[in-house]
Amino acid sequence: MDWEIFRPIITDALQKKAKGPGGRPRYDFVMMFKVLILQSIYDLSDEKTQFMILDRLSFQRFLGLRISDPVPDEKTVWHFSNQLAEAGIIIELFDAFQAVLGQAGLLMKTGSIIDASIVDAPKQHLRKGEKKALEEGKSPTEWKKKPSIERQRDSDATWTKKHGKSYFGYKNHIKVTREKKLIEGFEVTTASTHDSVVTGILLDEAADSGIEIYADKAYDGEPVRGKIRAQGAKNRVQKKAPKGGTLSTYSKRINRSYARVRARVEHVFGTMEKSLGGLHLRCIGLERAYVAIGLKNIAYNIKRYEFLTRCV
């Protein structure tokens, strides 16, 4: 694939005028972006990323490096990732590759599937006063006195429960094409955000008009139905049983037919977990989590694109 499609976006966001002569030239933007993609595909820490580039000739060939060339160290990798977060261009980078998928004819669709997956963040143990302050949207007094503590705390991530188990972190909300199982859109929220809240963000009138939208029972309700109708799409969301009641035989049959299609989104999450090393956040804050999760989604699409084009 042509990695140069990402250069204009990164250059416009990160290129700064030189303040004067001297200094070591910075690493190439596209090469550094490819480093982050490798890091995402193999689920590597910054330190391990540096080691693997030095150790693997395959990594060096992919990055266009010779054995004698300098390799970005772990601090440089962290700094570049942090720059992407501050620039807020991960969606633009995702959309740039979407254009490649569109030109290859891989985004033609008759339906889309929406779902979300919890992404664990490093757990933190808070005192009662700290927890109460964060719930009120304030910064704890102790943190203000010691900024070094605040920098190491994730005040954005939240707790949620699923199947009786507690999770701390964020959610990766994705919209997947029914036919090719490609991610066509995503959104990142805290873990406590209900799955259905971002449905309106993921839907697009131009792309979704007339197609079928599949989702599990968590999305069932008038708010989601209204959003699907507003986009001119067809509602294929599995139905929930009424409170204190049960579903009719007809509704159960409809749910089973929808489930056969909806299950395809689980293949995407399964691939991320098994083939892409899972998604384990090593950063704090929603801004950086957005970049880490966005890179994983881009990495998945790149791997899927390679598979689909190779099998043609």
ABEGO torsion letter per residue (X at the ends): XBAAAAAAAAAAAABBBBAEBEEBBBBBAAAAAAAAAAAAAAGBBAAAAAAAAAABAAAAAAAGBBAABBBBBAAAAAAAAAAAAAAGAAAAAAAAAAAAAAAAGAABBABBBBBBBBBBBBBBBBBAAAAAAAAAGBBBAAAAABAAAAAABBAABBBBBBGGBBBBEBBBBBBBBAAAGBBABBBBBBAABBAAAAAAAABBAAAABGBBBBBBAAABEAAAAAAAAAAGBBBABBBBBBBGBBBBAAAAAAAAAAAAAAAAAAAAAAAAAAAAGEBBBABBEAAAAAAAAAAAAAAAAAAAAAAAAAAX
